[in-house]
Amino acid sequence: MPRARIPYQELQDELENMYPFPVYRNPRIRPKSVYRGYTPITVYDRSKGNFATIGYRAMIEFSRFQGEYDSVMNPVFRQEMKEVVILLN
């Protein structure tokens, strides 16, 4: 059985919609997580008897605005990591 192609560009576009720019910066998929193995992992829908891909589960990294500025008025961001499910149409 051939390995399915993962649509990385569609996943990146969906991440940018989920985490918009003013608050979040640089959302990206981690290629390998120490705890979960390789990501993204395909999520299948088995309700109709077939295995249709509905999305991907992935570990992502992003920077989140903390709501404050430093002494020279630069915004303060904090690096975060989170596991999310990205649903595709």
Phi, psi and chi 1 to 4 in degrees:
 res  aa     phi    psi   chi1   chi2   chi3   chi4
   1 MET       -  127.2 -176.2  168.6  161.0      -
   2 PRO   -71.8  150.4   23.8  -31.2      -      -
   3 ARG   -75.8  136.0 -170.3  166.5  172.2   87.6
   4 ALA   -72.5  146.0      -      -      -      -
   5 ARG   -83.6  130.7 -172.6 -178.4   73.2   77.8
   6 ILE   -91.3  125.0  -62.9  173.1      -      -
   7 PRO   -81.3   81.0   29.2  -33.6      -      -
   8 TYR   -60.7  -37.6  -74.6  102.4      -      -
   9 GLN   -66.9  -39.6 -173.2   58.6   46.9      -
  10 GLU   -65.2  -39.4  -69.7  179.9   32.4      -
  11 LEU   -64.7  -41.6  -66.6  176.0      -      -
  12 GLN   -64.7  -40.7 -173.2   63.4   38.0      -
  13 ASP   -62.7  -41.8  -67.4  -16.7      -      -
  14 GLU   -67.7  -37.1 -169.7   62.7   31.1      -
  15 LEU   -62.4  -40.3  -84.9  179.3      -      -
  16 GLU   -67.5  -28.6  -70.0  172.3    2.2      -
  17 ASN   -74.6  -36.9  -69.8  -23.7      -      -
  18 MET   -71.8  -34.1  -68.1  168.7   62.8      -
  19 TYR  -124.5   85.2  -62.0   95.7      -      -
  20 PRO   -68.9  161.0   22.0  -29.1      -      -
  21 PHE   -62.0  -46.8  173.6   68.9      -      -
  22 PRO   -58.6  -34.0  -21.7   30.6      -      -
  23 VAL   -96.4  -40.1  177.1      -      -      -
  24 TYR  -111.5  147.8  -60.7   96.7      -      -
  25 ARG  -136.1  138.8 -171.0  168.2   62.1  177.7
  26 ASN    58.0   52.0  -58.8  -30.1      -      -
  27 PRO   -70.4  130.1   26.2  -31.1      -      -
  28 ARG  -149.9  155.5   63.6 -175.3 -179.7  -85.6
  29 ILE   -84.5  131.6  -63.4  173.1      -      -
  30 ARG   -75.1  130.2  -84.4 -177.0   69.8  101.5
  31 PRO   -69.3  -32.7   20.9  -28.1      -      -
  32 LYS  -146.8  131.2 -176.2  176.0 -178.3 -178.2
  33 SER  -102.8  140.5  171.3      -      -      -
  34 VAL   -64.5  -36.3  175.4      -      -      -
  35 TYR   -91.6  -31.9  -57.2  106.5      -      -
  36 ARG  -108.9   -3.8  -59.3  -79.1 -176.9 -176.2
  37 GLY    84.7 -154.1      -      -      -      -
  38 TYR   -76.9  142.2  -71.0   98.2      -      -
  39 THR  -128.5  156.9   63.4      -      -      -
  40 PRO   -79.5  156.0   24.6  -29.3      -      -
  41 ILE  -110.9  131.6  -61.4  168.9      -      -
  42 THR   -72.0  136.0  -52.5      -      -      -
  43 VAL  -107.6  124.7  177.1      -      -      -
  44 TYR  -107.2  151.2  -64.9  103.6      -      -
  45 ASP  -102.7  119.0  177.3   20.6      -      -
  46 ARG  -109.7   14.6  -67.4 -176.9  -89.8  178.7
  47 SER   -69.9  -28.9   64.0      -      -      -
  48 LYS  -101.1    9.6  -63.6  179.6 -179.9   73.0
  49 GLY    93.6  -16.0      -      -      -      -
  50 ASN  -110.2  169.9   61.0   -8.6      -      -
  51 PHE  -104.6   81.6  -70.1   90.3      -      -
  52 ALA   -90.1  134.7      -      -      -      -
  53 THR   -74.7  125.4  -58.5      -      -      -
  54 ILE  -110.5  -15.5   59.2  170.2      -      -
  55 GLY   175.1 -166.4      -      -      -      -
  56 TYR  -138.4  143.9  -65.1   88.4      -      -
  57 ARG  -102.8  129.0 -171.7  176.0   76.2 -153.8
  58 ALA  -145.8  152.5      -      -      -      -
  59 MET   -91.3  125.9 -172.8   68.0   72.0      -
  60 ILE  -119.8  158.2   64.0  167.8      -      -
  61 GLU  -120.9  144.6  -69.4  179.6  -31.6      -
  62 PHE  -159.2  165.4   54.8   88.1      -      -
  63 SER  -108.8  132.9  -60.3      -      -      -
  64 ARG  -116.1  134.6 -174.4  167.4   58.3   99.0
  65 PHE   -67.1  132.1  179.3   57.0      -      -
  66 GLN   -89.7   -4.5  -66.5  -62.7  -60.1      -
  67 GLY    84.9   14.5      -      -      -      -
  68 GLU  -140.4  166.3   54.8 -168.5   43.2      -
  69 TYR  -125.1  152.8  -65.0   90.2      -      -
  70 ASP   -83.3 -170.0   62.8    4.7      -      -
  71 SER   -66.9  -21.9   59.8      -      -      -
  72 VAL  -109.3   24.9  -69.2      -      -      -
  73 MET    65.2   32.1  -65.1  -55.7  -68.7      -
  74 ASN   -92.1  136.4  -68.6  -36.1      -      -
  75 PRO   -66.1  144.5   19.9  -27.0      -      -
  76 VAL   -97.6  122.6  176.5      -      -      -
  77 PHE  -114.7  149.3  -73.7   88.6      -      -
  78 ARG  -119.9  133.1 -172.0  174.1   95.5 -164.8
  79 GLN   -76.2  130.4 -167.6   73.9   11.7      -
  80 GLU  -133.6  160.6  -65.3 -175.1    9.8      -
  81 MET  -135.2  141.3 -170.1  168.8   50.0      -
  82 LYS  -153.4  147.5 -176.0  177.8 -173.6 -179.7
  83 GLU   -97.5  126.2 -173.0  173.4    7.4      -
  84 VAL  -131.8  161.3  -63.1      -      -      -
  85 VAL  -109.3  123.3  173.3      -      -      -
  86 ILE  -104.2  109.7  -55.7  166.4      -      -
  87 LEU   -89.0  132.3  -62.5  176.0      -      -
  88 LEU  -110.0  150.8  -60.3  175.9      -      -
  89 ASN   -75.9      -  -67.1  -25.3      -      -
